[in-house]
Amino acid sequence: MGDRPPTYEAEPTALPAADPRELDGLAADTVLDGARYGTFTLRAASARGDSARYRGEHRRDALLTARFGAGEGALVLVAVATGARAADGAHLAAADACRWIGGAVGRSHARLAEDMRAGRRGELKSGLHRLTDRSFGRLRARATELGVPPEEYTASLRCLLLPADPACRTRVFFGVGAGGLFRLRDGGWQDLEPSLPDAPAGEPVVGYGSPPAETRDGDRLTMDLGVTTPPAPHIDAPVPPPAEPFRFRASVARPGDTLLLCSNGLADPLRGEAALADELAERWAGTEPPGLAAYLADTQLRVKGYADDRTACAVWEA
């Protein structure tokens, strides 16, 4: 896409440097996953950007797809994280962010799934906000252990919660930092990124602002969602919030929708290059989701001037 070909080659060239004592810290060039539960089909891919492939750098994006529970009570989590640019351990921080939020959601999955089925948005926002803050508290503690500034060992983190119950079409997005949340409906893209203006005084707004003590319907907010006592003392005590605002959005999916959660590597060209948005809309507007190989090819459509890692998680609604 664009007026001329991208600068770098389309395929990987150089591998990242490896330390024989820390081989578990290597990140694969590309990861691909998928699933089908209830009324939705999931496709997820994360790939090094053209620039990182050329320079032999690690993929700074991390991707986690996980199912907690079984049957119609199961809850699927998709987490996407991007490490800080130019930081040596960016890929490790992103992987830690995904792993720690995954553990927190997994320990609370039964209550989360129940709140989603009941439509208790206030409880969901409050609890997920606290779980996210705790995960970023662990990132700050890890930075201290490594002797690096907290701003170097951190990540943008964006997540989707998807219930396996076919009777529940609620989809919950939450996270901190840059990226994109889009919906393909009736052949066109909608940018669903929660806005962050100043909240009107005295009126909590879904997606930002301090959570109220209870919802308008009288539902009390569950602050920890049944999280067990964490073993490390640094997350028992109150932790300062991440540097960027917490984002939250809960919506009800319609049949035919395609929901797309992505890192900045895809969000930026989607917003900046109309030809890419049009091409993906045409490819994904069918009733059947693409297979894994076709989906990976779709997410790697290249655009001149955009060479960052790309992570894209798409949910097709039957």
Secondary structure, DSSP 8 states (H G I E B T S, - for coil): --SS--SS-SS--------TT-GGG---SEEEEEEEETTEEEEEEEE--HHHHHHT----EEEEEEEESSGGG-EEEEEEEEE-TT-TTHHHHHHHHHHHHHHHHHHTHHHHHHHHHHT-HHHHHHHHHHHHHHHHHHHHHHHHHHTS-TTTS-EEEEEEEEES-TT--EEEEEEESS-EEEEEETTEEEE---------TT--BTTBS---SB-TT--B--SSTT----SSGGGTS-----SS-EEEEEEE--TT-EEEEE-HHHHHHHHH-HHHHHHHHHHH-SSS---HHHHHHHHT--BTTB-S-EEEEEEEE-
